[in-house]
Amino acid sequence: KYFIPDFVESFSRRTCTNKFSQRAQVPKLNSNQEKLEYASLIWQVGSPYSDRVAFNLTVDSEAVKSYDWYGVALESTQSEIPVANADFAVLVFETCSLVSMSASDHHLRRAQNSYKLKDVHCSKLNGQLSVTWNRYLKEQDYSGSALEEDKDYTLVFAYGKNPDSESYSVSSYGYRSIHLSNSFSGKVSETTGSSLTSLGSGTAALKYAELKWTVSSTKVDFNLTVDPIVVFSYNFYTVGLKIPGGTFTENNTDYAVVSWDSSGVHLLQMNSFGKAINATKHPDLKNITSKRSGGLWMAWSKELNSANNETLRLIEGGQYTLTFAYGLNEQTQQSNTGSAEISLSNNFYILATFSYGEVWGYQATEKGNLYWRVPDSTNGQPPGTVTFHLKLDQSAVSDYDWYQVGFKGPSGESSIKYADIAAVRFKELNVILKNTFNSDSPQDSKNQIPFSDSIVGFNTDGTLSAIWNRKLNEISNETVRFISGDIYSLVYGYGHGKVDSSNSEYTRIILENGFFNSKTQEDSASVVLELLGVVLTQVLF
């Protein structure tokens, strides 16, 4: 019943075969030194972007249980480690987020002039943590050395416990010389103390989701993590595997369909080995577990080298076409599909081919972005509602307690007075309505958003999403009237402790799909006026 894509415009093949796996010497910091647990770092130069290098760091479950963070850095010198000017990418376990830090005196501190960590994706599987990111080659705004292909570097790793907001204390560290190329694979002899080696997971970054797999001697463990925006707006996500080659069709594909409703998260195996797509009569998916919290994840296992007339035989290292689709009530749109060519092996990474065809309104904010969608004839938005999606950077969540966006009439006053406010609280992971109609500081509104009309959770890229619905064309003494196509003043801010009007900034938006403004200051009002002028011209002429 679920829609499965029957076409794809193009394929993208990016196989990350340049695995770095080795045993590394670890200097002893003190008599209470703890053993370095297993980890692996993989890189791909020039993929998926020619001017960047892609990294993948996987930390084993034992380290995740025993410590709070794990960091890696590349340094061009051979000086004592940690190098004072080394710029670390640090994976924080509790939030599954990546931050940039600088090393000195056995501590890592927030970097003042750090490398830009791009396209960060963090995920959890079987107790392991895995994070991928991109970094520019030959980057100039840095505190350490720029990266160049085919150059020698010192790879530094460090880990520790109990991070605070400013400084991370290093429990232990190690280092190894590497060559930054796609053909490098280094090994050193095992030494007493610790090791730096692990089998990572294969990963496919999908649209609003991530599929990971770990291949063992007898089976493959799959884990599909779905972002909150899909969980909120749709009710199924499907992934399929088939043998590649020839014209791409839906035939002979083995599907795992993850669906969700008020009763929980469900997994159904389907196939197209006959003339139609049907539920598999003899499914071979085992060890099924799931969890829904903001977003959701579904895990299952499948035996290697085993198949029947309705399932696909999986072979370690085999090449497969991966397809995905998501939608609502067994229907989906072309923009909600995509594909990738994968290798069923550990330490494989690829970004799937897909289209960003969904049309939302967009306004850049400090430390985040605000999106909205009103009903039209194509998007399936529930009639009479506007959906807001606030996507916040990792720094906003790690450094503050809350973030708020307020709506008011298009007055020239850049204040939070007379604002209808949605506040996202990070500790509680919820959205509450506040207003300043009768006070200069935000007060709780009497009518709150129903539980079913909001969701807050972390995305596969490490950001935080808060999504909520508001009614169109309704008003009260504590709310503004949301009307599709109208202009609004948008006030946003963030802070610590109780939600207040601190750090507030101001801009203007038009509540319509397709509105786009990447500016975050008040001068963006000119963009709104220009766009309004275009609309009036179309109406008058």
KOLDRENNU-861897 format. One line per 5 residues: number of its first residue (from 0); their letters; for each residue x, y, z of C-alpha. Coordinates in Angstrom, 3 decimals, padded with zeros to 6 digits. Example, Ala and Ser with C-alpha at 12.3 -4.5 7.8 and 13.67 -1.06 7.14 Angstrom:
2
0	AS	012.300:-004.500:007.800 | 013.670:-001.060:007.140 .
This chain:
541
0	KYFIP	000.000:000.000:000.000 | 002.828:002.391:000.712 | 004.137:004.420:-002.198 | 007.528:003.231:-003.455 | 009.450:005.417:-005.927 .
5	DFVES	009.510:003.961:-009.446 | 012.172:006.297:-010.822 | 015.190:008.367:-009.929 | 016.811:011.107:-011.965 | 020.435:010.370:-011.153 .
10	FSRRT	022.662:008.280:-008.948 | 025.568:009.316:-006.760 | 028.288:006.905:-005.763 | 030.694:007.888:-003.013 | 032.422:004.927:-001.397 .
15	CTNKF	034.563:005.831:001.615 | 037.114:003.015:001.416 | 040.033:004.979:002.865 | 039.751:003.656:006.406 | 042.188:004.751:009.086 .
20	SQRAQ	042.439:002.067:011.741 | 045.390:001.535:014.013 | 046.857:001.005:017.435 | 048.245:004.233:018.843 | 050.666:005.074:021.623 .
25	VPKLN	049.059:006.922:024.540 | 051.211:009.000:026.904 | 050.399:008.583:030.567 | 048.958:011.690:032.190 | 048.805:010.508:035.784 .
30	SNQEK	048.736:007.371:037.948 | 044.965:007.119:037.582 | 045.060:006.984:033.794 | 042.164:005.039:032.259 | 042.560:002.879:029.183 .
35	LEYAS	041.654:004.451:025.830 | 038.679:002.642:024.392 | 038.097:001.707:020.756 | 037.391:004.336:018.107 | 037.989:004.903:014.393 .
40	LIWQV	038.425:007.914:012.126 | 037.721:007.820:008.404 | 038.187:010.615:005.882 | 037.416:011.240:002.231 | 039.207:014.081:000.443 .
45	GSPYS	037.163:015.907:-002.195 | 033.867:014.167:-001.413 | 031.079:015.084:-001.424 | 032.518:018.559:-002.209 | 035.725:019.170:-004.149 .
50	DRVAF	036.909:021.903:-001.749 | 036.352:019.926:001.470 | 037.416:016.801:003.319 | 034.734:014.627:004.933 | 035.373:012.960:008.301 .
55	NLTVD	033.614:010.178:010.211 | 034.429:009.474:013.857 | 032.920:006.371:015.488 | 033.304:005.875:019.253 | 032.698:002.450:020.792 .
60	SEAVK	029.985:001.849:023.392 | 032.528:001.229:026.183 | 033.946:004.736:025.755 | 030.435:006.211:025.599 | 029.587:004.561:028.925 .
65	SYDWY	032.847:005.539:030.674 | 033.463:009.076:029.409 | 031.608:012.191:028.310 | 033.411:013.331:025.162 | 035.917:012.331:022.505 .
70	GVALE	037.897:014.691:020.279 | 040.241:014.516:017.293 | 042.555:017.093:015.724 | 045.006:017.286:012.828 | 048.230:019.200:013.440 .
75	STQSE	051.133:019.772:011.058 | 053.857:019.732:013.756 | 055.328:016.924:015.855 | 055.419:018.917:019.092 | 054.214:017.695:022.467 .
80	IPVAN	050.587:016.667:022.572 | 048.007:018.079:023.066 | 049.417:020.769:020.783 | 048.678:024.231:022.173 | 047.178:025.500:018.930 .
85	ADFAV	045.489:022.283:017.752 | 041.866:022.773:016.806 | 039.778:019.793:017.978 | 036.440:018.537:016.720 | 034.864:017.205:019.924 .
90	LVFET	031.950:014.771:020.060 | 029.874:015.396:023.208 | 028.128:012.143:024.117 | 025.117:013.429:026.074 | 023.833:015.710:023.307 .
95	CSLVS	025.359:013.771:020.380 | 026.767:017.069:019.127 | 030.070:018.269:017.664 | 031.858:021.381:018.954 | 035.147:023.072:018.023 .
100	MSASD	037.735:023.328:020.839 | 041.366:024.437:021.256 | 043.894:022.564:023.444 | 046.201:023.891:026.169 | 047.388:022.653:029.586 .
105	HHLRR	045.556:019.318:029.336 | 042.247:021.102:028.789 | 040.109:021.761:025.724 | 038.485:025.182:025.585 | 035.979:026.787:023.276 .
110	AQNSY	037.892:027.914:020.190 | 037.877:031.650:019.526 | 038.778:031.373:015.837 | 037.746:027.848:014.985 | 037.475:025.886:011.799 .
115	KLKDV	033.993:025.775:010.322 | 032.487:022.317:010.858 | 030.026:021.778:008.001 | 027.187:019.276:007.432 | 027.410:017.697:010.882 .
120	HCSKL	025.474:014.443:011.347 | 025.507:012.577:014.666 | 023.762:009.281:015.391 | 023.600:006.430:017.875 | 023.588:002.694:017.123 .
125	NGQLS	023.998:-000.239:019.510 | 025.608:002.024:022.099 | 028.132:003.481:019.653 | 028.197:007.130:018.641 | 029.099:008.164:015.115 .
130	VTWNR	029.533:011.701:013.819 | 030.335:012.927:010.306 | 031.338:016.416:009.244 | 033.049:018.361:006.459 | 035.901:020.822:006.726 .
135	YLKEQ	037.222:023.164:004.056 | 040.597:022.461:002.509 | 043.103:025.345:002.705 | 040.790:027.210:005.076 | 042.186:030.595:006.112 .
140	DYSGS	040.170:031.605:009.202 | 041.720:029.095:011.579 | 043.760:028.949:014.730 | 045.792:025.890:013.704 | 047.056:024.586:010.368 .
145	ALEED	045.064:024.532:007.145 | 044.410:021.134:005.566 | 045.871:020.183:002.200 | 045.553:016.948:000.293 | 048.612:014.644:000.150 .
150	KDYTL	050.244:016.315:003.170 | 051.550:014.738:006.387 | 049.794:015.534:009.689 | 049.758:014.455:013.304 | 046.394:012.965:014.246 .
155	VFAYG	045.679:013.780:017.891 | 042.890:012.139:019.871 | 041.722:012.915:023.392 | 038.846:011.986:025.667 | 037.587:012.861:029.127 .
160	KNPDS	034.798:013.268:031.655 | 032.521:015.935:033.082 | 032.696:018.734:030.501 | 031.492:022.181:031.476 | 030.558:025.004:029.133 .
165	ESYSV	034.049:026.509:028.901 | 036.717:023.857:029.514 | 036.975:020.074:029.074 | 039.519:018.238:031.263 | 041.545:015.655:029.307 .
170	SSYGY	041.693:012.193:030.895 | 044.065:010.801:028.281 | 045.256:011.384:024.749 | 047.330:009.885:021.970 | 048.708:010.643:018.521 .
175	RSIHL	049.869:009.142:015.227 | 051.399:010.451:012.002 | 049.122:010.170:008.964 | 049.062:011.187:005.297 | 045.882:013.052:004.266 .
180	SNSFS	044.975:011.131:001.120 | 042.248:008.757:000.019 | 044.706:005.866:-000.312 | 046.219:006.045:003.191 | 045.745:003.140:005.600 .
185	GKVSE	048.090:003.116:008.587 | 048.927:000.523:011.229 | 051.375:000.418:014.116 | 052.316:-002.399:016.444 | 050.182:-002.926:019.533 .
190	TTGSS	051.628:-001.276:022.616 | 050.793:-001.585:026.268 | 048.164:000.940:027.278 | 045.449:001.428:024.706 | 044.348:001.192:021.108 .
195	LTSLG	042.551:003.228:018.507 | 040.671:000.830:016.273 | 037.085:-000.204:015.660 | 034.695:-001.414:013.053 | 032.493:001.552:012.280 .
200	SGTAA	029.034:001.424:010.748 | 027.944:001.921:007.180 | 025.890:005.088:006.796 | 023.558:006.577:004.207 | 022.441:010.159:004.887 .
205	LKYAE	018.875:010.356:003.572 | 016.404:013.224:003.450 | 015.421:014.010:007.058 | 016.738:010.587:008.109 | 019.808:008.398:008.389 .
210	LKWTV	020.184:004.663:007.752 | 023.093:002.887:009.450 | 024.165:-000.731:009.244 | 026.759:-002.898:010.981 | 027.895:-006.095:009.299 .
215	SSTKV	029.018:-009.020:011.478 | 029.900:-012.601:010.574 | 026.300:-013.835:010.373 | 023.968:-010.829:010.154 | 023.444:-007.150:009.388 .
220	DFNLT	022.028:-004.810:012.035 | 020.079:-001.872:010.557 | 019.040:001.326:012.312 | 016.815:003.968:010.716 | 016.684:007.332:012.528 .
225	VDPIV	013.981:009.780:011.370 | 014.026:013.526:012.094 | 011.195:015.156:014.110 | 009.819:017.161:011.135 | 008.940:013.919:009.306 .
230	VFSYN	007.501:012.318:012.445 | 005.318:015.392:012.981 | 004.127:015.888:009.389 | 003.939:012.330:008.019 | 003.345:008.775:009.212 .
235	FYTVG	005.698:006.435:007.357 | 009.269:006.151:006.086 | 010.363:003.286:003.852 | 013.794:002.075:002.730 | 014.364:-000.537:000.048 .
240	LKIPG	017.299:-002.576:-001.258 | 017.691:-004.161:-004.682 | 020.436:-005.492:-006.916 | 021.803:-002.546:-008.989 | 022.166:-002.441:-012.748 .
245	GTFTE	019.977:-001.738:-015.750 | 017.027:000.642:-015.742 | 015.988:001.657:-012.258 | 012.529:000.341:-011.408 | 010.670:-000.745:-008.296 .
250	NNTDY	010.878:-004.429:-009.298 | 012.628:-007.034:-007.136 | 013.069:-004.716:-004.167 | 013.025:-005.724:-000.504 | 011.425:-002.968:001.627 .
255	AVVSW	011.368:-002.139:005.329 | 008.436:000.193:006.017 | 008.508:002.069:009.317 | 005.185:003.642:010.303 | 003.963:005.387:013.425 .
260	DSSGV	000.688:006.379:015.040 | -000.746:006.962:018.500 | -000.214:003.294:019.393 | 003.525:003.271:018.663 | 006.158:002.597:015.990 .
265	HLLQM	005.686:-000.342:013.620 | 007.822:-002.223:011.092 | 006.438:-004.031:008.050 | 008.491:-005.926:005.478 | 007.227:-005.577:001.904 .
270	NSFGK	008.528:-006.664:-001.489 | 008.043:-006.235:-005.231 | 009.324:-009.624:-006.347 | 005.961:-010.285:-007.991 | 003.859:-007.974:-010.169 .
275	AINAT	002.762:-005.753:-007.280 | 004.111:-004.410:-004.003 | 002.738:-006.543:-001.175 | 003.446:-007.367:002.421 | 006.018:-010.156:002.700 .
280	KHPDL	004.351:-013.412:003.806 | 007.545:-014.834:005.311 | 009.469:-011.834:006.664 | 013.083:-012.358:007.724 | 013.576:-009.221:009.841 .
285	KNITS	014.503:-010.029:013.434 | 015.432:-008.367:016.749 | 013.067:-005.473:016.083 | 013.268:-002.572:018.553 | 012.127:001.052:018.356 .
290	KRSGG	011.912:004.285:020.280 | 009.989:007.497:019.693 | 011.167:010.681:021.392 | 010.898:013.807:019.270 | 012.185:011.925:016.267 .
295	LWMAW	012.238:008.145:016.192 | 014.477:005.218:015.418 | 013.761:001.659:014.364 | 016.325:-001.154:014.548 | 016.174:-004.612:012.996 .
300	SKELN	018.482:-007.448:011.948 | 018.689:-009.567:008.820 | 020.764:-012.708:008.305 | 023.559:-012.732:005.751 | 023.472:-015.157:002.799 .
305	SANNE	019.837:-016.038:003.406 | 016.812:-015.363:001.204 | 013.504:-016.714:-000.053 | 011.360:-015.849:-003.069 | 010.181:-012.637:-001.366 .
310	TLRLI	013.379:-011.344:000.195 | 016.795:-010.166:-000.973 | 019.985:-012.066:-000.214 | 022.478:-009.814:001.585 | 026.213:-010.416:001.181 .
315	EGGQY	028.962:-008.602:003.074 | 030.565:-006.069:000.741 | 027.788:-006.525:-001.811 | 026.674:-003.607:-003.990 | 023.017:-002.567:-003.706 .
320	TLTFA	020.673:000.219:-004.756 | 019.088:001.884:-001.725 | 015.823:003.772:-002.220 | 013.750:005.716:000.294 | 010.389:007.479:000.465 .
325	YGLNE	008.208:009.054:003.129 | 004.678:010.360:003.186 | 001.268:010.530:004.794 | -001.527:007.964:004.684 | 000.235:005.676:002.210 .
330	QTQQS	000.899:008.529:-000.229 | 004.038:010.501:-000.994 | 005.297:013.125:-003.412 | 008.169:013.048:-005.868 | 010.108:015.461:-003.651 .
335	NTGSA	009.972:012.937:-000.779 | 011.970:010.213:-002.542 | 015.604:009.486:-003.260 | 018.262:006.829:-003.759 | 021.935:005.901:-003.395 .
340	EISLS	024.297:003.188:-004.549 | 025.789:001.532:-001.467 | 028.276:-001.116:-000.421 | 027.032:-003.315:002.415 | 030.175:-002.911:004.470 .
345	NNFYI	031.257:-001.165:007.630 | 032.925:002.252:007.371 | 030.962:003.124:004.232 | 029.359:006.577:003.917 | 027.243:008.198:001.220 .
350	LATFS	024.894:011.155:000.858 | 021.781:009.977:-001.000 | 020.463:011.758:-004.084 | 017.203:013.575:-003.373 | 015.288:016.790:-004.042 .
355	YGEVW	014.407:019.617:-001.655 | 011.084:020.102:-003.411 | 008.980:021.037:-000.386 | 008.196:024.754:-000.284 | 008.285:026.513:003.108 .
360	GYQAT	008.695:030.088:004.217 | 012.137:030.786:005.693 | 013.699:033.374:007.983 | 017.262:033.160:009.316 | 017.537:033.885:013.045 .
365	EKGNL	020.484:034.163:015.399 | 021.695:030.599:016.129 | 018.919:029.034:014.096 | 016.334:029.162:011.310 | 012.555:029.506:011.355 .
370	YWRVP	010.405:027.814:008.708 | 006.634:027.883:008.214 | 004.090:026.321:005.894 | 000.505:027.340:005.149 | -002.017:025.232:003.209 .
375	DSTNG	-002.005:025.261:-000.578 | -003.243:022.915:-003.301 | -000.081:020.775:-003.388 | 001.537:020.420:000.047 | -001.048:018.470:002.048 .
380	QPPGT	-000.872:020.950:004.945 | -003.930:020.487:007.217 | -006.539:023.153:006.332 | -006.851:026.054:008.725 | -003.388:025.578:010.260 .
385	VTFHL	000.112:026.978:009.894 | 003.062:024.772:010.863 | 006.164:026.420:012.337 | 009.538:024.654:012.397 | 012.317:026.221:014.471 .
390	KLDQS	015.675:024.529:013.805 | 018.396:025.507:016.285 | 022.176:025.202:016.102 | 024.042:023.008:018.560 | 025.556:026.105:020.197 .
395	AVSDY	022.107:027.446:021.132 | 021.153:024.219:022.886 | 024.492:023.695:024.648 | 024.983:027.309:025.791 | 021.429:028.386:026.742 .
400	DWYQV	018.208:027.158:028.413 | 015.557:028.378:026.007 | 014.834:030.040:022.670 | 011.722:031.992:021.737 | 010.087:033.464:018.643 .
405	GFKGP	007.326:036.050:018.935 | 004.843:037.367:016.368 | 003.191:040.778:016.340 | 001.680:043.239:013.894 | 004.055:044.959:011.408 .
410	SGESS	004.760:047.926:013.655 | 007.955:049.923:013.469 | 008.627:049.253:017.146 | 011.466:046.757:017.566 | 010.375:045.476:020.967 .
415	IKYAD	008.747:042.359:022.337 | 005.640:044.274:023.522 | 002.275:042.932:022.229 | 003.872:039.701:020.965 | 002.427:036.202:020.662 .
420	IAAVR	005.386:034.011:021.695 | 006.363:030.362:021.298 | 009.185:029.431:023.721 | 011.241:026.259:023.354 | 012.680:024.967:026.632 .
425	FKELN	015.698:022.707:026.166 | 015.624:020.858:029.487 | 011.951:019.942:029.184 | 012.098:019.631:025.373 | 008.741:021.289:024.890 .
430	VILKN	007.060:024.341:023.358 | 004.990:026.681:025.534 | 002.983:029.745:024.501 | 003.620:033.079:026.165 | 002.549:036.652:025.419 .
435	TFNSD	003.319:040.268:026.268 | -000.120:041.766:025.652 | -000.479:042.870:029.288 | 003.140:042.899:030.448 | 006.598:043.943:029.304 .
440	SPQDS	007.940:040.453:030.094 | 006.593:037.171:028.665 | 003.720:035.629:030.644 | 002.287:032.126:030.233 | -000.744:032.071:027.959 .
445	KNQIP	-003.909:030.417:029.258 | -004.464:028.329:026.146 | -001.425:026.167:025.379 | -000.638:024.125:022.268 | -002.169:020.624:022.523 .
450	FSDSI	000.395:017.854:022.997 | -000.480:016.348:019.610 | 000.229:019.680:017.852 | 003.896:020.065:018.855 | 007.091:018.046:018.928 .
455	VGFNT	010.686:018.776:020.033 | 013.686:016.554:019.361 | 017.203:016.237:017.971 | 017.916:015.727:014.276 | 020.403:013.354:012.684 .
460	DGTLS	022.659:016.369:011.951 | 022.881:017.266:015.666 | 020.564:020.288:015.517 | 017.368:020.610:017.563 | 013.957:020.926:015.920 .
465	AIWNR	010.825:022.337:017.516 | 007.656:022.020:015.422 | 004.182:023.231:016.308 | 000.834:024.076:014.697 | -001.204:027.244:015.138 .
470	KLNEI	-004.713:027.973:013.921 | -005.204:030.359:011.012 | -007.784:033.178:011.117 | -008.383:032.917:014.874 | -007.645:035.510:017.571 .
475	SNETV	-007.962:036.014:021.330 | -006.790:038.562:023.867 | -003.515:036.606:024.164 | -002.794:035.789:020.516 | -002.336:037.441:017.147 .
480	RFISG	-004.436:036.439:014.152 | -002.363:034.348:011.735 | -003.455:035.044:008.163 | -001.785:033.514:005.131 | 000.023:036.224:003.143 .
485	DIYSL	000.042:038.872:005.917 | 003.133:040.736:007.174 | 004.331:040.176:010.752 | 007.071:041.504:012.969 | 009.167:038.590:014.205 .
490	VYGYG	010.968:038.964:017.547 | 013.365:036.215:018.622 | 015.800:035.687:021.476 | 017.442:033.209:023.847 | 018.768:033.087:027.380 .
495	HGKVD	019.236:031.331:030.711 | 016.798:030.479:033.475 | 013.324:031.973:033.205 | 012.105:032.949:029.744 | 012.348:036.743:029.388 .
500	SSNSE	012.985:039.405:026.756 | 016.800:039.249:026.847 | 018.865:038.996:023.655 | 015.828:039.916:021.562 | 016.233:040.750:017.885 .
505	YTRII	013.691:041.929:015.362 | 012.821:041.444:011.685 | 009.758:041.228:009.425 | 008.302:038.314:007.502 | 005.420:037.459:005.186 .
510	LENGF	003.465:034.397:006.285 | 003.470:032.574:002.969 | 005.211:029.601:001.388 | 008.277:030.571:-000.609 | 009.193:033.655:001.445 .
515	FNSKT	012.975:033.607:001.930 | 015.209:035.888:003.964 | 018.719:034.983:005.091 | 019.250:038.282:006.936 | 018.898:038.395:010.703 .
520	QEDSA	018.775:042.138:011.403 | 016.064:044.776:011.221 | 017.185:045.954:007.782 | 015.598:042.789:006.396 | 012.330:044.754:006.526 .
525	SVVLE	013.294:046.176:003.131 | 013.176:042.662:001.721 | 009.594:042.315:002.963 | 008.584:045.671:001.492 | 010.132:044.795:-001.848 .
530	LLGVV	008.310:041.474:-001.916 | 005.053:043.153:-000.886 | 005.532:045.611:-003.740 | 005.763:042.737:-006.198 | 002.560:041.239:-004.799 .
535	LTQVL	000.693:044.571:-005.046 | 001.922:045.074:-008.601 | 000.569:041.677:-009.575 | -002.792:042.527:-007.990 | -003.085:045.994:-009.561 .
540	F	-001.907:045.131:-013.042 .
